Amino acid sequence: VGPVLAITPFNFPLNLVAHKVAPAIAAGCPILLKPAPQAPFTALAVGEVVLKAGWPVEALAVLPLSNVDTAWLAEKEDRIKLVSFTGSAKVGWDLKAHSGRKRVLLELGGNAALIVHGDWLDLDEAAQRTAHAAFGFAGQSCISVQRVFVERRVFQTFLWKLVEIAAKMVHGDPSDESTEVGPLVRTAEAERVEAWIKEAVEAGAKLIAGGERNGSVITPAILTGTKPGMKIRDEEVFGPVVLVEPYDDFEQALADVNHSRYGLQAGLLTRDAGRILTAYRELEVGAVIVGDTPAWRLDSMPYGGVKDSGIGREGIRSAIEEMTEPRMLVMSGLS
């Protein structure tokens, strides 16, 4: 398609750079790579490796630019044919609005939901996976589990298993190999998450566990009794916070998942094929992960969302296709 402006976030500074650089190389596209200001060094190292491997020096630039200069590139530089952005919804949609006729790919995160139905046999495993999917990376993942809807007959059992696991998770210094929940990227982000928790509690939610702040570290927080309209339920927390709510009717659980401006991935734990197919038809997300949490991802699969979670798909084959322009050859009337 031509030169690609690839803009990557801080939270996976190697993996998400590779998601954009490798398909661009495969498609034969020159690359302007703009890493997050909090994590430029990994991108610079990847650039060195790519050039040493033989990629033309004229076809790769790693640019630790300010957001203002990056916006200028997206808006004014007509030689750029595609903008591929991973980050917040606000920045992504604003970038698209100012990118003119350029093709734009947006992966913008969400507030991923998991449905746990009562026929799931191993609630210990379900709670264990949920804890690591909600609190791993301190919740700083676009498919981190934020909302969990549990059938009422197993709600209390699941909730207290999750509380027990979360209480044992080691939090603190990320350089300590025993740490499971590290800090948020900035103290200001931890203060925001703390404020959202307090705001939800003041509005009637119940904080079951965690939610304490020490500098930029938030202890794994579990809330229930949340309602639509609360920031902690409607927005992307991007912190170690999970909401657990009961449901009586499976269709209502699907509606609760869809009651969001985001739609990246959803998880479903049930053994019923009918419910699986119903969820696949009705959930407004880019992918339904059955048998695991929405934090499950394979690098080669088509990956992306709907609604405010973005447009287009990443994943090796999908990204290569997005970075190429189809051309048809018709040979008519030849004998």
Rosetta blueprint (number, residue, H / E / L):
1 V L
2 G L
3 P L
4 V E
5 L E
6 A E
7 I E
8 T L
9 P L
10 F L
11 N L
12 F L
13 P L
14 L L
15 N H
16 L H
17 V H
18 A H
19 H H
20 K H
21 V H
22 A H
23 P H
24 A H
25 I H
26 A H
27 A H
28 G L
29 C L
30 P L
31 I E
32 L E
33 L E
34 K E
35 P L
36 A L
37 P L
38 Q L
39 A L
40 P H
41 F H
42 T H
43 A H
44 L H
45 A H
46 V H
47 G H
48 E H
49 V H
50 V H
51 L H
52 K H
53 A L
54 G L
55 W L
56 P L
57 V H
58 E H
59 A H
60 L E
61 A E
62 V E
63 L L
64 P L
65 L L
66 S L
67 N H
68 V H
69 D H
70 T H
71 A H
72 W H
73 L H
74 A H
75 E H
76 K H
77 E L
78 D L
79 R L
80 I L
81 K L
82 L E
83 V E
84 S E
85 F E
86 T E
87 G L
88 S L
89 A H
90 K H
91 V H
92 G H
93 W H
94 D H
95 L H
96 K H
97 A H
98 H L
99 S L
100 G L
101 R L
102 K L
103 R E
104 V E
105 L E
106 L E
107 E E
108 L L
109 G L
110 G L
111 N L
112 A L
113 A E
114 L E
115 I E
116 V E
117 H L
118 G L
119 D L
120 W L
121 L L
122 D L
123 L H
124 D H
125 E H
126 A H
127 A H
128 Q H
129 R H
130 T H
131 A H
132 H H
133 A H
134 A H
135 F H
136 G H
137 F H
138 A H
139 G H
140 Q L
141 S L
142 C L
143 I L
144 S L
145 V L
146 Q L
147 R E
148 V E
149 F E
150 V E
151 E E
152 R H
153 R H
154 V H
155 F H
156 Q H
157 T H
158 F H
159 L H
160 W H
161 K H
162 L H
163 V H
164 E H
165 I H
166 A H
167 A H
168 K H
169 M L
170 V L
171 H E
172 G L
173 D L
174 P L
175 S L
176 D L
177 E L
178 S L
179 T L
180 E L
181 V E
182 G L
183 P L
184 L L
185 V L
186 R L
187 T H
188 A H
189 E H
190 A H
191 E H
192 R H
193 V H
194 E H
195 A H
196 W H
197 I H
198 K H
199 E H
200 A H
201 V H
202 E H
203 A L
204 G L
205 A L
206 K E
207 L E
208 I E
209 A E
210 G L
211 G L
212 E L
213 R E
214 N E
215 G L
216 S L
217 V E
218 I E
219 T L
220 P L
221 A E
222 I E
223 L E
224 T E
225 G L
226 T L
227 K L
228 P L
229 G L
230 M L
231 K H
232 I H
233 R H
234 D H
235 E L
236 E L
237 V L
238 F L
239 G L
240 P L
241 V E
242 V E
243 L E
244 V E
245 E E
246 P E
247 Y E
248 D L
249 D L
250 F H
251 E H
252 Q H
253 A H
254 L H
255 A H
256 D H
257 V H
258 N H
259 H L
260 S L
261 R L
262 Y E
263 G E
264 L L
265 Q E
266 A E
267 G E
268 L E
269 L E
270 T L
271 R L
272 D L
273 A H
274 G H
275 R H
276 I H
277 L H
278 T H
279 A H
280 Y H
281 R H
282 E H
283 L L
284 E L
285 V L
286 G L
287 A E
288 V E
289 I E
290 V E
291 G L
292 D L
293 T L
294 P L
295 A L
296 W L
297 R L
298 L L
299 D L
300 S L
301 M L
302 P L
303 Y E
304 G L
305 G L
306 V E
307 K E
308 D L
309 S L
310 G E
311 I E
312 G L
313 R L
314 E E
315 G L
316 I H
317 R H
318 S H
319 A H
320 I H
321 E H
322 E H
323 M L
324 T L
325 E L
326 P L
327 R L
328 M L
329 L L
330 V L
331 M L
332 S L
333 G L
334 L L
335 S L
